């Protein structure tokens, strides 16, 4: 199972696996072990887990990399709090897996949701495939950034700034700019 096939539905607890589409929504299966299949309406807010990110002090961190980090640390002894844990356990947990998280924009409910989602996905998600896809995406992102930077540098070399000055012999504007230069079609 991949992260792009797993969704969270607003107003409904837990996570769901997308098993099909219909004309006006999705057909999802609950991941809570019940196997219950539920149709969604077109106006139901559905969030794909692959598109979710959490706020950090520098920007955002994708949920996929956070889940992968939790998985790696849980192998080395990190315990993921369950929903009945003390409220103080969740900020400590998030501090271990995402030390630079933005504590003003990530609420306790978000921390609890992250822990609950990991507990649901721990035995269902293929973490090796997730790590491989993250590495591939990072490699393509770096290639894309380098390409955009090269294009911007090439464009900057080609384009030279045009000074907006008064023509020679114009005594009215003495050193003042005359107006904007416009292209006419």
C-alpha positions in Angstrom: 0.0 0.0 0.0 1.3 3.4 -0.9 0.8 6.8 0.8 -0.9 8.2 -2.3 -3.7 5.6 -2.0 -4.5 6.5 1.7 -6.8 9.4 2.6 -8.2 11.1 5.6 -11.9 12.2 5.4 -13.0 15.3 7.2 -15.5 14.6 10.0 -14.6 10.9 10.0 -12.0 9.3 12.3 -9.2 7.1 11.1 -7.7 6.6 7.7 -9.1 5.0 4.5 -7.7 3.2 1.5 -9.0 4.3 -1.9 -10.3 1.2 -3.7 -12.3 2.8 -6.5 -13.9 5.9 -8.0 -17.5 6.6 -9.0 -19.0 9.5 -10.9 -19.5 11.7 -7.9 -16.9 10.6 -5.4 -14.6 7.8 -4.1 -15.1 4.4 -2.7 -12.9 3.9 0.4 -12.2 1.1 2.8 -11.5 1.7 6.5 -8.1 0.8 7.7 -9.2 0.2 11.2 -9.5 -3.5 10.6 -13.3 -3.6 10.0 -12.9 -3.6 6.2 -16.0 -1.4 6.0 -16.4 0.1 2.5 -17.8 3.7 2.4 -18.8 5.8 -0.6 -17.9 9.5 -0.4 -19.9 12.4 -1.9 -18.4 15.0 -4.3 -18.6 17.7 -1.6 -16.8 15.6 1.0 -13.3 17.0 1.9 -10.8 14.2 1.3 -7.1 14.7 2.0 -4.5 12.5 0.4 -1.8 11.7 2.8 0.9 12.1 0.2 -0.1 15.8 -0.2 0.0 16.6 3.5 2.9 18.5 5.2 3.7 19.8 8.7 5.0 23.2 9.5 8.6 23.7 10.5 10.5 26.8 11.4 12.1 26.8 7.9 9.0 25.9 5.9 7.2 22.6 5.6 8.1 18.9 6.0 6.2 16.3 4.0 4.2 13.7 5.9 5.9 10.9 4.0 9.4 11.8 5.3 8.0 12.3 8.9 6.4 8.9 8.8 9.6 7.4 7.5 11.6 9.1 10.3 9.1 7.7 12.9 9.5 4.2 11.4 13.3 4.4 11.6 13.3 5.7 15.1 10.7 3.2 16.3 13.0 0.4 15.2 15.6 1.9 17.5 13.4 2.1 20.6 11.2 5.2 20.1 7.7 4.6 21.5 4.8 6.2 19.7 2.2 7.4 22.1 -1.3 6.1 21.8 -4.5 8.3 22.0 -4.9 7.7 25.7 -1.4 9.0 26.5 -0.7 12.1 28.6 -0.9 15.3 26.6 2.8 16.1 27.5 4.0 13.0 25.7 3.0 14.3 22.3 5.2 17.4 22.1 8.1 15.3 23.4 7.4 12.7 20.7 7.2 15.3 17.9 10.4 17.0 19.2 12.3 13.7 18.8 11.1 13.1 15.2 10.8 16.7 14.0 13.0 18.9 16.2 12.4 22.1 14.2 8.6 21.9 14.2 6.7 25.1 14.5 5.1 24.9 17.9 2.8 27.9 17.1 1.2 26.4 14.0 1.2 22.7 15.0 -1.4 22.0 17.6 -1.8 19.2 20.1 -4.6 17.7 18.0 -2.2 17.6 15.0 0.4 15.7 17.1 -2.2 13.2 18.3 -3.4 12.7 14.7 0.1 12.1 13.5 0.7 9.5 16.2 -2.6 7.8 15.6 -2.0 7.7 11.8 1.4 6.1 12.3 -0.1 3.5 14.6 -2.6 2.7 11.9 0.0 2.6 9.1 2.8 0.9 11.0 2.0 -2.6 9.6 0.2 -1.6 6.5 2.6 0.8 4.7 5.6 -0.3 2.7 8.3 1.9 4.2 11.0 0.6 1.9 9.0 1.7 -1.2 8.2 5.0 0.6 11.9 5.7 1.2 12.8 4.8 -2.4 10.1 7.1 -3.8 11.2 10.0 -1.5 14.8 9.6 -2.7 13.6 9.6 -6.4 11.5 12.7 -5.8 14.4 14.5 -4.0 16.7 13.7 -6.9 14.2 15.1 -9.5 13.6 18.1 -7.3 17.3 18.9 -7.2 17.5 18.4 -11.0 14.5 20.7 -11.5 15.9 23.4 -9.1 19.3 23.3 -10.9 17.5 23.6 -14.3 15.4 26.6 -13.1 18.4 28.3 -11.6 20.4 27.8 -14.9 17.5 29.2 -16.9 17.2 32.2 -14.6 20.9 32.9 -14.9 20.8 32.7 -18.7 17.8 35.0 -18.8 19.6 37.5 -16.5 22.6 37.5 -18.8 20.5 38.1 -21.9 18.2 40.8 -20.5 20.0 44.1 -19.7 18.2 46.8 -17.8 17.0 49.7 -19.8 17.5 53.1 -18.3 14.5 55.3 -18.4 16.0 58.7 -19.1 15.0 61.8 -21.0 16.2 62.1 -24.6 19.2 64.4 -25.3 18.2 68.0 -25.8 15.1 67.8 -23.6 15.5 70.7 -21.2 12.2 70.2 -19.3 13.1 67.0 -17.6 16.8 67.6 -16.7 17.8 64.2 -15.3 14.3 63.0 -14.4 12.8 59.9 -15.9 10.3 60.5 -18.7 7.9 57.6 -18.3 7.7 53.9 -18.9 8.7 52.2 -22.1 5.9 50.1 -23.5 5.8 47.6 -26.3 3.2 48.3 -28.9 1.5 45.4 -30.6 
